Amino acid sequence: MEPILFYKSLADSTRLTCLLLLQQEGELCVCDLMAALGESQPKVSRHLAQLRRNAILLDRRQGQWVYYQINPLLPNWAINVLNETIQSAPTFLGQAQQKLTLLRANPNHTTALC
């Protein structure tokens, strides 16, 4: 992983928020990220595709849903950057994390969005 590619990927708030949420949660569906960000499916998917092309994320398909996770082969320095960002700027994810928590409290959340 080239540092410049990684840092360019973090330069957009949608991509950064997705990465930080995925770092915290482990794996999320596109629908979960759409709800957390309050953004449309095409916009979220476009950003996730860029992160996947840059080998920062991995995806898997389960039926009609696509799930994303941080690439386990991402270098330690990159993981450390994500973790340090989460710890040093806890309010950055505030609203997105709240929306995700509310979404998950709904027992029908997977069928309601996807």
C-alpha positions, 0 to 999 in steps of 0.5 A: 500500500502506497501511503499517498494512495491511502491518504488520498482515500481518506481525503473525502469525508464519505470515504473517511466515515465509511472506513472509520465505521468499518474499522469500528464495526468490522463489517457493514452492508451498503444499506447500513452505510447508506443509513449511517451517512444519510446518502444515496446508494449510488454515492456510497457504492461509488466511494466504496468501489474506489476504496476496494480498487485501492485495496483498502476494503474487501467486499463479499456478496450475500444474496442481494446484499454486499458487505464490506470490511477493512482489508486484513492485509492493510499495513499496520501503519494504515490500521494505526492511522484509522484507530488513532483517528477514531480515538482522537476525534470521537465526535467525528463519527457521532451522528453516523454512529447514532444512526447506525445504532438506531438502525440496528435497534430495529429488528427488521433493519436488513429488510427495511433498507436493502 
